[in-house]
């Protein structure tokens, strides 16, 4: 018995020496080659005596950990507002593909009703913004038989006039996959804002009421004014007409200029405008957000900063507040290079749109994250 233990010990020491001798020739600080995504993949080593591999501790575990598209593992316990007992569900998948877009929409278990459905997204400002790839969303757009819709911008650029906006939609490939309509090409229609502290009305594109329900496809990223752009921004600023955008930015003070408003009232106005849209649709609206190309800049920026972070995945919910909160929580929980995006959000007090959204009944900040990768 003693001889066996001695032999095992000597074998272990020999193997350890071999492993250590190889470290000096490896340029990776972990001793492992970088993955295709650029992240270092930590591989558990076998026990030098028994040859057995320890239990995988770096992978996703059902109900405990998820793995991002970039390969990072995140504990659900590190997501500040994640609560396994919450009735509000946010679905997650690390896969960013056309098939995953359809699968996560189906996972919601709710179908948009009506024969005329719209798909709201950002067409992206030329020449190089990070708008959603039409090839990524085409299958889902076809599944709901949706018309892609947008509104003109209020700050200039290539999408500030209807004719130019239609050209951008064509140039960016959206007219190849579906019909496209600029909702405010014929002006605005007013939606009432109930119990708002900043707005009494929200001006959306005049064609907004023609659609029975809306599928909101958002690219989650930073934003120069709002801190981040996600589902709430897409149904507020994004759904507003040019005139409505001015009202939201200035908390109801101006119909003609988006400049000069105070930050918190602007964020509160976004939440209130979003609530008016949901109320007008009687809840016939669903949300899917893609966390890729995580620049600090919005798709309204034609030359955004390059992302520091790796892609995370796709999330979906029936609740826009929960969906945006989950995206924000994932950024904070990540150990990737998140500093620039977090600084952008905190410098704009971005979380306040979630706080106010919950206060006015737009949604819940608490959510249960359900991974589809399990």
C-alpha positions in Angstrom: 0.0 0.0 0.0 2.8 2.4 0.9 4.6 1.6 -2.3 1.5 2.3 -4.4 1.0 5.6 -2.7 4.7 6.5 -3.3 4.5 5.5 -7.0 1.3 7.6 -7.4 3.0 10.6 -5.7 6.1 10.3 -7.9 3.9 10.0 -11.0 2.0 13.2 -10.0 5.2 15.1 -9.4 6.5 14.1 -12.8 3.4 15.1 -14.6 3.3 18.4 -12.8 6.9 19.1 -13.8 6.1 18.5 -17.4 3.1 20.8 -17.2 5.1 23.6 -15.6 7.9 23.2 -18.2 5.4 23.8 -21.0 4.1 27.1 -19.5 7.2 29.1 -20.4 6.6 28.6 -24.1 3.0 29.7 -24.0 2.1 33.3 -24.5 -1.3 33.0 -23.0 -1.5 33.9 -19.3 -3.9 31.0 -18.7 -1.8 28.4 -20.5 -4.7 27.9 -22.9 -5.1 29.0 -26.5 -7.6 31.8 -27.2 -10.9 30.8 -28.6 -12.2 32.0 -31.9 -14.1 34.7 -30.1 -10.9 36.0 -28.6 -11.8 34.9 -25.0 -9.5 32.6 -23.1 -11.2 29.2 -22.6 -10.3 27.6 -19.3 -10.1 23.8 -19.6 -10.1 21.8 -16.4 -7.0 19.7 -16.0 -7.0 16.0 -15.3 -6.0 14.8 -11.8 -2.3 13.8 -12.2 -2.6 10.7 -10.1 -6.1 9.3 -11.1 -6.3 10.7 -14.6 -9.9 11.8 -13.8 -11.2 15.2 -14.9 -12.9 17.4 -12.3 -16.5 18.3 -12.8 -16.8 21.1 -15.4 -17.2 24.3 -13.4 -16.9 26.9 -16.1 -19.9 25.9 -18.3 -23.6 26.8 -18.1 -25.6 25.1 -15.4 -29.4 25.0 -15.7 -30.9 27.6 -13.4 -27.5 28.7 -12.1 -25.2 29.9 -14.9 -25.4 30.9 -18.5 -22.8 31.1 -21.2 -22.7 34.1 -23.5 -22.2 34.1 -27.3 -18.6 35.2 -26.6 -17.9 32.2 -24.3 -18.1 33.9 -20.9 -19.9 32.2 -18.1 -22.2 34.4 -15.9 -23.8 33.3 -12.7 -27.5 34.1 -12.5 -26.9 35.1 -8.9 -24.8 38.0 -10.2 -27.8 39.5 -12.1 -29.1 42.1 -9.7 -32.8 41.9 -10.5 -33.0 38.2 -11.5 -35.5 36.4 -9.2 -36.4 32.8 -9.8 -39.8 33.4 -8.2 -40.7 36.3 -10.4 -43.8 35.8 -12.7 -42.1 38.0 -15.3 -40.0 35.9 -17.6 -37.1 36.9 -19.8 -35.9 34.2 -22.2 -32.3 34.0 -23.2 -30.1 32.2 -25.7 -26.5 32.6 -26.5 -27.1 31.7 -30.1 -27.4 34.7 -32.4 -28.9 33.2 -35.6 -32.1 33.3 -37.6 -33.2 30.0 -36.1 -32.6 31.4 -32.6 -34.7 34.5 -33.3 -37.6 32.4 -34.3 -37.1 29.9 -31.4 -37.0 32.7 -28.7 -40.1 34.3 -30.1 -41.9 31.0 -30.0 -40.7 30.5 -26.4 -42.8 33.5 -25.3 -45.9 31.3 -25.8 -47.9 34.3 -26.9 -48.9 35.2 -30.4 -49.6 38.7 -31.7 -53.3 38.9 -32.8 -54.7 40.6 -35.8 -54.2 40.4 -39.5 -52.0 43.4 -39.9 -48.8 43.3 -37.9 -45.9 45.6 -37.8 -42.2 44.9 -37.0 -40.6 48.0 -35.3 -36.8 48.3 -35.6 -34.1 50.8 -36.4 -33.1 51.1 -40.0 -29.7 52.4 -38.9 -28.0 55.7 -39.9 -25.5 55.5 -42.8 -22.7 54.8 -43.4 -21.7 52.3 -40.8 -24.2 51.9 -37.9 -24.8 48.6 -36.1 -28.4 48.0 -37.2 -29.9 44.5 -37.0 -28.8 42.4 -40.0 -31.8 41.8 -42.2 -30.6 38.2 -42.8 -30.8 37.6 -39.0 -34.4 38.8 -38.6 -35.9 37.8 -41.9 -37.3 34.4 -40.9 -39.0 35.9 -37.8 -40.4 38.8 -39.9 -41.8 36.3 -42.3 -43.3 34.2 -39.6 -45.4 37.0 -38.3 -46.0 38.3 -41.8 -45.0 41.7 -40.6 -44.5 45.1 -42.3 -41.2 46.7 -41.1 -41.9 50.2 -39.8 -39.9 53.2 -38.7 -40.2 56.9 -38.1 -38.1 59.8 -39.4 -35.4 61.3 -37.2 -35.6 64.7 -35.6 -31.8 65.5 -35.6 -31.0 65.5 -39.3 -29.0 62.8 -41.1 -30.0 60.5 -43.9 -33.3 59.5 -42.3 -34.7 62.9 -41.5 -36.9 63.0 -44.7 -39.3 60.3 -45.9 -37.7 59.9 -49.3 -34.2 59.5 -48.0 -35.5 57.2 -45.3 -37.0 54.8 -47.8 -33.7 54.8 -49.7 -31.8 53.9 -46.5 -34.2 51.1 -45.8 -33.5 49.8 -49.3 -29.8 50.3 -49.1 -29.6 48.4 -45.8 -31.5 45.5 -47.1 -34.8 45.8 -45.2 -37.0 46.2 -48.3 -35.6 42.9 -49.6 -37.2 40.9 -46.8 -40.5 42.7 -46.2 -42.7 45.7 -47.0 -41.5 48.9 -45.4 -43.4 51.9 -44.1 -42.3 55.2 -42.6 -45.1 55.7 -40.0 -44.9 59.5 -39.8 -44.6 60.1 -43.6 -48.1 61.7 -43.3 -47.6 63.4 -39.9 -48.6 62.4 -36.4 -51.4 61.0 -34.3 -51.8 61.7 -30.6 -51.9 59.0 -28.0 -53.0 59.9 -24.4 -50.5 59.5 -21.6 -52.2 58.4 -18.5 -50.8 59.5 -15.1 -47.7 60.9 -16.6 -45.5 63.3 -14.7 -43.9 64.9 -17.8 -46.2 64.2 -20.8 -49.9 64.5 -21.4 -49.8 63.2 -24.9 -47.4 61.2 -27.1 -47.2 61.9 -30.9 -46.6 58.8 -32.9 -46.5 58.3 -36.7 -49.9 58.8 -38.3 -49.9 55.2 -39.7 -49.4 53.7 -36.2 -53.1 52.8 -35.7 -53.3 50.9 -38.9 -51.5 47.9 -37.3 -53.1 45.5 -34.9 -50.0 44.6 -33.1 -46.3 45.2 -33.0 -43.2 43.0 -32.8 -40.4 45.2 -31.4 -36.9 44.1 -32.5 -34.3 46.0 -30.7 -30.5 46.1 -30.9 -29.3 46.7 -27.3 -26.3 49.0 -27.1 -25.2 52.3 -25.6 -26.7 55.7 -26.5 -25.3 59.2 -26.5 -28.3 60.7 -24.8 -30.3 57.9 -23.1 -27.3 55.9 -21.9 -28.5 52.8 -23.5 -31.0 51.9 -26.2 -33.3 48.9 -26.0 -36.9 48.0 -26.0 -38.2 51.1 -24.1 -36.3 53.5 -26.4 -37.6 51.6 -29.4 -41.3 52.0 -28.4 -40.9 55.7 -27.3 -38.3 57.7 -29.2 -38.4 55.1 -31.9 -42.2 55.0 -32.3 -42.6 58.8 -32.1 -43.0 61.0 -35.1 -40.5 63.8 -35.6 -42.7 66.1 -33.6 -43.2 63.5 -31.0 -39.4 63.0 -30.6 -39.1 66.7 -29.8 -41.8 66.4 -27.2 -40.1 63.4 -25.5 -36.6 64.9 -25.5 -37.8 68.2 -24.0 -40.4 66.6 -21.6 -43.3 68.2 -23.5 -41.7 71.7 -23.8 -41.1 71.8 -27.6 -42.8 70.5 -30.7 -40.0 71.6 -33.0 -36.6 71.1 -31.4 -35.2 68.0 -29.6 -32.5 70.0 -27.8 -32.2 71.5 -24.4 -34.2 69.2 -22.2 -33.1 68.0 -18.8 -31.9 64.5 -18.4 -34.2 62.8 -15.9 -37.4 64.4 -17.3 -36.3 63.2 -20.7 -35.9 59.6 -19.4 -39.2 59.8 -17.6 -40.8 61.0 -20.8 -39.4 58.0 -22.7 -41.0 55.6 -20.2 -44.3 57.5 -20.3 -44.4 57.6 -24.1 -43.7 53.9 -24.2 -46.5 53.2 -21.8 -48.9 55.2 -24.0 -48.0 52.9 -26.9 -48.5 49.7 -24.9 -51.9 51.1 -23.7 -53.0 52.0 -27.2 -52.2 48.4 -28.4 -53.9 46.9 -25.3 -50.8 44.9 -24.7 -50.7 43.4 -28.2 -46.9 43.9 -28.4 -43.9 41.6 -27.9 -40.2 42.3 -27.6 -37.0 40.7 -28.8 -33.6 42.3 -28.2 -30.2 41.3 -29.6 -27.1 42.0 -27.6 -24.4 42.1 -30.2 -22.1 44.8 -31.5 -22.2 46.4 -28.0 -20.9 49.8 -28.9 -21.4 52.7 -26.6 -23.1 54.4 -29.5 -26.6 54.0 -30.9 -27.7 52.8 -34.4 -28.6 56.5 -35.0 -24.9 57.2 -35.1 -23.5 56.6 -38.6 -20.0 56.1 -37.2 -20.2 54.4 -33.8 -17.3 53.5 -31.6 -16.1 50.0 -31.9 -17.5 47.6 -29.3 -15.2 46.7 -26.4 -17.3 43.7 -25.3 -18.0 40.4 -27.0 -21.5 39.6 -28.1 -23.9 38.2 -25.4 -27.0 36.7 -27.0 -30.7 37.2 -27.7 -33.3 38.0 -25.1 -37.1 38.2 -25.4 -40.0 39.1 -23.1 -43.6 40.3 -22.9 -42.3 43.1 -20.6 -40.1 45.9 -22.0 -38.8 47.0 -18.5 -37.8 43.5 -17.5 -36.1 42.9 -20.9 -34.1 46.1 -20.7 -33.2 45.5 -17.1 -32.0 42.0 -17.9 -29.7 43.4 -20.6 -28.4 46.0 -18.3 -27.8 43.4 -15.6 -25.9 41.2 -18.0 -23.5 44.1 -18.9 -22.9 44.8 -15.2 -22.4 41.1 -14.4 -20.0 40.5 -17.2 -16.2 40.4 -16.5 -15.6 41.3 -20.2 -14.4 44.9 -21.1 -17.6 46.6 -19.9 -16.1 49.9 -18.6 -16.9 52.1 -21.5 -20.6 50.9 -21.8 -21.1 51.1 -18.0 -19.7 54.6 -18.0 -21.9 55.6 -20.8 -25.0 54.3 -19.0 -24.1 55.8 -15.6 -23.1 59.2 -17.0 -26.6 59.5 -18.4 -28.4 58.1 -15.3 -29.8 55.5 -17.8 -31.3 53.3 -15.1 -33.9 56.0 -14.3 -35.9 55.1 -17.3 -36.3 51.6 -15.7 -37.1 53.1 -12.3 -39.8 55.4 -13.8 -41.1 52.7 -16.1 -41.8 50.4 -13.1 -43.3 53.3 -11.2 -45.9 54.0 -13.9 -46.8 50.4 -14.6 -44.9 49.9 -17.9 -43.3 46.8 -16.5 -41.3 45.1 -13.7 -37.6 45.4 -13.0 -37.7 42.0 -11.3 -37.6 39.0 -13.7 -36.8 35.4 -14.0 -34.1 34.6 -16.6 -34.9 31.4 -18.4 -32.1 30.0 -20.6 -33.1 28.2 -23.8 -29.6 26.7 -24.0 -30.2 24.2 -21.3 
